[in-house]
């Protein structure tokens, strides 16, 4: 089998990080970051991720701000935004979502089968972009 794709999960809630890690560790090399700042440091050291799942509400910067920052250096990465509140998603600036190149916004709590399906689509899209 080919090398596992790298999946970064960024959330300031450790329970969410652990849940996402346990959910995806068999299919992906899962890299956890408890803040956008830590995630940026990891990206600098590790390089491109196939997929980044980021929570919207974090203390150092919003998920959208973080994902916008990743787009320039890693244009092929597939980005998912997790939001705890439906209205938070509604208030997200459409232009910012476009600038961040977000593949999908997912409201949490979401069902794990639904999230697995979304991440499967992301992996397929990334492989197509990279011709893997």
C-alpha positions in Angstrom: 0.0 0.0 0.0 1.2 3.6 -0.7 2.4 5.9 2.1 -0.3 7.3 4.3 -1.5 10.8 3.5 -0.9 13.4 6.2 -4.0 14.8 8.0 -3.6 17.7 10.3 -6.3 18.4 12.9 -6.3 21.8 14.6 -8.5 22.4 17.7 -7.9 24.0 21.1 -10.1 21.3 22.7 -8.0 18.2 23.4 -11.0 15.9 23.5 -11.8 16.9 19.9 -8.2 16.4 18.8 -8.1 12.9 20.4 -11.4 11.9 18.8 -10.3 13.0 15.4 -6.9 11.2 15.9 -8.6 8.0 16.9 -11.1 8.2 14.1 -8.5 8.7 11.3 -5.2 7.2 12.5 -5.6 3.9 10.6 -6.0 5.6 7.2 -3.8 8.7 7.7 -0.7 10.0 9.4 -2.6 12.2 11.8 -0.8 15.3 13.2 -2.5 17.2 16.0 -2.1 20.9 16.9 -3.8 22.6 19.8 -3.6 26.0 18.2 -3.2 27.7 14.9 0.2 29.0 16.0 1.4 25.5 16.8 0.0 24.3 13.5 1.9 26.9 11.6 5.1 25.8 13.3 4.4 22.1 12.5 3.7 23.0 8.8 7.0 24.9 8.6 8.8 21.7 9.9 6.7 19.0 8.3 5.7 20.6 5.0 2.5 20.0 3.1 -0.4 18.2 4.5 -2.9 16.4 2.3 -5.8 17.6 4.5 -6.2 20.1 7.3 -9.3 20.1 9.5 -9.4 23.3 11.6 -11.8 24.4 14.2 -13.2 27.9 13.6 -13.2 29.1 17.2 -9.7 29.2 18.6 -8.0 31.8 20.9 -5.1 32.8 18.8 -6.8 33.2 15.4 -10.0 31.9 13.7 -9.9 28.7 11.7 -10.6 30.8 8.5 -7.6 33.1 9.3 -5.4 30.1 9.8 -6.6 28.4 6.6 -6.0 31.6 4.6 -2.4 31.6 5.9 -1.9 28.0 4.8 -3.2 28.5 1.3 -0.3 30.5 -0.1 2.4 28.0 1.0 0.3 24.9 0.4 -2.2 25.4 -2.4 -2.9 21.7 -2.9 -3.9 21.0 0.7 -7.6 20.3 1.1 -9.1 22.4 3.9 -12.1 21.6 6.1 -13.5 24.1 8.6 -15.3 22.8 11.7 -17.7 25.1 13.4 -19.5 24.5 16.7 -22.3 26.9 15.8 -24.4 27.0 12.6 -24.8 30.7 13.0 -21.1 31.1 13.1 -20.9 29.5 9.7 -23.6 31.8 8.5 -21.6 34.8 9.7 -18.4 33.7 7.9 -17.6 36.0 5.1 -18.1 34.2 1.8 -15.0 36.0 0.4 -12.9 34.8 3.3 -14.1 31.2 2.8 -13.1 31.5 -0.9 -9.7 33.1 0.0 -9.1 30.2 2.4 -10.1 27.7 -0.4 -12.2 25.8 2.1 -13.5 22.5 0.6 -16.3 22.1 3.1 -17.6 23.7 6.3 -18.8 21.1 8.8 -21.0 21.9 11.9 -20.0 20.1 15.0 -20.9 17.9 16.6 -21.1 16.0 13.3 -21.6 12.3 12.8 -18.4 10.4 12.4 -19.7 8.5 9.4 -20.5 11.9 7.7 -17.0 13.3 8.6 -15.3 10.1 7.3 -17.2 10.5 4.0 -16.1 14.1 3.7 -12.5 13.2 4.5 -12.6 10.3 2.0 -13.7 12.9 -0.7 -10.8 15.1 0.4 -8.2 12.3 0.1 -9.5 11.5 -3.3 -9.4 15.1 -4.4 -5.8 15.5 -3.1 -4.7 12.3 -4.8 -6.2 13.6 -8.1 -4.4 17.0 -7.7 -1.1 15.2 -7.0 -1.8 12.4 -9.5 -1.1 9.8 -6.8 
